[in-house]
Amino acid sequence: MVSVKGQLDAPLVDVTAMQQDYWERQEVKLPSLARLHKPKGWKKYFYKEQAPKLVLKRLETSDWERINNDHYTLRKSVTKDMPIVKKITAKMDNFKELTKKERAFLVDMDERTKPMMLSILTAMIQEPKMVYEEVVLMYQMLDEFDAKTLVAIVNSMTSEKASVANAVTQERTAQINQMRQDLRTTI
């Protein structure tokens, strides 16, 4: 490394550490619910409407096991229909027009999987504490933009968990392989 006068010995930004911290806990604002949280009394003259927020956390393995057990029959029926979904998504990837039947099937699949998604959302919401029925009511009151944003954030947090778990597995595998090589060289 070239030394430059006045150079700081600061570490480089660790993007993987930032990603891991980012998916651990996330705040989501819901502007469509701001109309329900108007200040009351004399405060309404000084404070403006504020969008309420949810604090989502990454799910633990035990939470995933509980959700999978609760929705076993739903997961089984969705797994049966996955070849059809893959065919439709392949058709969409090629920018081909979907038939009315295919669109209806995707809408039906979305409606069937909504209880599982709401269960995942219930488990992910850390603040405020909510039960399943309250999450369903909140989700129904959201406008389309906020609902899609919330679902996208839940999907990104769950898929990020999988990518981080994969990275940790690869790191551990590399460590084990290095230990095996060290052991072979000493023998």
C-alpha positions as a printed Julia matrix, in Angstrom:
187×3 Matrix{Float64}:
   0.0     0.0     0.0
   1.31    3.43   -0.9
   1.6     5.8     2.01
   0.34    9.31    1.4
   1.0    12.21    3.73
  -2.06   12.76    5.89
  -3.65    9.42    5.02
  -5.89    7.97    7.7
  -5.51    4.38    8.75
  -9.25    3.85    8.56
 -10.72    0.49    7.58
 -12.58    0.15    4.32
 -16.36   -0.01    4.38
 -17.51   -3.58    5.01
 -20.54   -3.94    2.75
 -21.41   -7.45    3.95
 -21.57   -6.26    7.56
 -23.83   -3.4     6.46
 -26.1    -5.82    4.61
 -26.31   -8.14    7.61
 -27.22   -5.25    9.9
 -29.7    -3.88    7.36
 -31.78   -7.04    7.15
 -31.71   -7.68   10.9
 -34.21   -4.93   11.75
 -36.04   -2.47    9.52
 -38.5     0.38   10.0
 -41.36    0.75    7.52
 -43.53    3.86    7.31
 -47.13    3.48    6.19
 -48.31    6.87    4.85
 -51.74    5.54    3.89
 -52.57    5.11    7.59
 -51.57    8.68    8.52
 -55.2     9.82    8.24
 -56.03    7.61   11.24
 -53.33    9.17   13.44
 -54.31   12.83   13.46
 -53.26   14.81   16.54
 -56.17   15.63   18.84
 -56.93   18.65   21.0
 -54.76   21.75   20.91
 -51.83   19.72   19.5
 -53.52   19.57   16.09
 -52.52   23.19   15.5
 -48.82   22.54   16.1
 -48.24   19.01   14.9
 -48.87   17.68   11.44
 -50.0    14.18   10.47
 -47.26   11.63   10.78
 -47.15    8.31    9.02
 -47.18    5.45   11.51
 -44.35    2.98   11.32
 -43.75   -0.7    11.88
 -40.49   -2.19   13.1
 -39.81   -5.51   11.39
 -37.24   -8.02   12.58
 -35.64  -11.02   10.96
 -37.33  -14.29   11.83
 -35.6   -16.98   13.85
 -35.5   -20.6    12.73
 -38.07  -21.53   15.37
 -40.46  -18.9    13.95
 -40.06  -20.38   10.46
 -40.73  -23.88   11.79
 -43.89  -22.72   13.56
 -45.16  -20.93   10.43
 -44.38  -23.94    8.26
 -46.23  -26.25   10.67
 -49.24  -23.92   10.89
 -49.57  -23.74    7.11
 -48.61  -27.28    6.16
 -51.68  -27.98    4.0
 -51.37  -24.61    2.25
 -47.7   -25.25    1.48
 -48.58  -28.7     0.18
 -51.22  -27.34   -2.22
 -48.91  -24.53   -3.38
 -46.11  -27.06   -4.02
 -48.49  -29.05   -6.25
 -49.19  -25.95   -8.33
 -45.55  -24.81   -8.63
 -44.99  -26.36  -12.1
 -47.89  -24.29  -13.44
 -46.55  -21.14  -11.75
 -43.08  -21.76  -13.2
 -44.58  -22.17  -16.67
 -46.5   -18.9   -16.32
 -43.46  -17.01  -15.01
 -41.35  -18.36  -17.88
 -44.01  -17.05  -20.26
 -43.93  -13.67  -18.5
 -40.13  -13.57  -18.69
 -40.37  -13.92  -22.47
 -42.79  -10.94  -22.57
 -45.65  -13.04  -23.88
 -49.26  -12.11  -23.22
 -50.98  -14.11  -20.45
 -54.39  -15.59  -21.05
 -57.36  -14.71  -18.9
 -57.21  -18.15  -17.28
 -53.51  -17.73  -16.39
 -54.12  -14.3   -14.86
 -57.03  -15.7   -12.85
 -54.8   -18.55  -11.66
 -52.12  -16.1   -10.45
 -54.7   -13.99   -8.63
 -56.11  -17.14   -7.01
 -52.61  -18.26   -6.0
 -51.96  -14.84   -4.46
 -55.2   -15.03   -2.48
 -54.45  -18.58   -1.3
 -50.96  -17.67   -0.07
 -52.03  -14.45    1.66
 -52.72  -16.12    5.06
 -49.17  -17.48    5.14
 -47.73  -14.09    4.18
 -49.79  -12.41    6.91
 -48.55  -15.0     9.43
 -44.98  -14.21    8.42
 -45.73  -10.5     8.76
 -47.27  -11.07   12.2
 -44.13  -12.87   13.35
 -41.87  -10.2    11.85
 -43.58   -7.17   13.43
 -41.63   -6.31   16.53
 -43.2    -2.94   17.33
 -46.09   -2.42   17.92
 -47.01   -5.87   19.19
 -49.87   -7.17   17.05
 -51.84  -10.39   16.8
 -52.85  -12.01   13.51
 -56.33  -10.43   13.4
 -54.86   -6.93   13.91
 -52.34   -7.52   11.11
 -55.13   -8.65    8.78
 -57.16   -5.52    9.62
 -54.11   -3.27    9.12
 -53.29   -4.93    5.79
 -56.87   -4.45    4.57
 -56.73   -0.73    5.42
 -53.48   -0.11    3.52
 -53.66    1.35    0.06
 -52.23   -0.68   -2.83
 -48.85    1.12   -2.84
 -48.22    0.6     0.9
 -49.4    -3.02    0.76
 -47.06   -3.84   -2.12
 -44.19   -1.99   -0.43
 -44.73   -3.93    2.8
 -44.87   -7.27    0.97
 -41.72   -6.37   -0.98
 -39.84   -5.53    2.22
 -40.95   -8.8     3.85
 -39.83  -10.71    0.74
 -36.47   -8.94    0.65
 -35.84   -9.59    4.34
 -36.64  -13.29    3.98
 -34.59  -13.73    0.79
 -31.73  -11.75    2.33
 -31.74  -14.23    5.21
 -31.24  -17.04    2.73
 -28.35  -15.28    0.98
 -26.62  -14.46    4.28
 -27.08  -18.05    5.47
 -25.53  -19.21    2.19
 -22.56  -16.84    2.67
 -22.02  -18.07    6.24
 -22.18  -21.69    5.04
 -19.6   -21.0     2.34
 -17.34  -19.27    4.86
 -17.56  -22.21    7.29
 -16.93  -24.69    4.46
 -13.82  -22.75    3.45
 -12.59  -22.81    7.07
 -13.15  -26.58    7.32
 -11.33  -27.16    4.03
  -8.41  -25.03    5.24
  -8.25  -27.02    8.5
  -8.24  -30.28    6.52
  -5.37  -29.03    4.35
  -3.42  -27.93    7.42
  -4.01  -31.32    8.99
  -2.81  -33.12    5.86
   0.38  -31.06    5.68
   1.27  -31.82    9.3
   0.83  -35.55    8.86
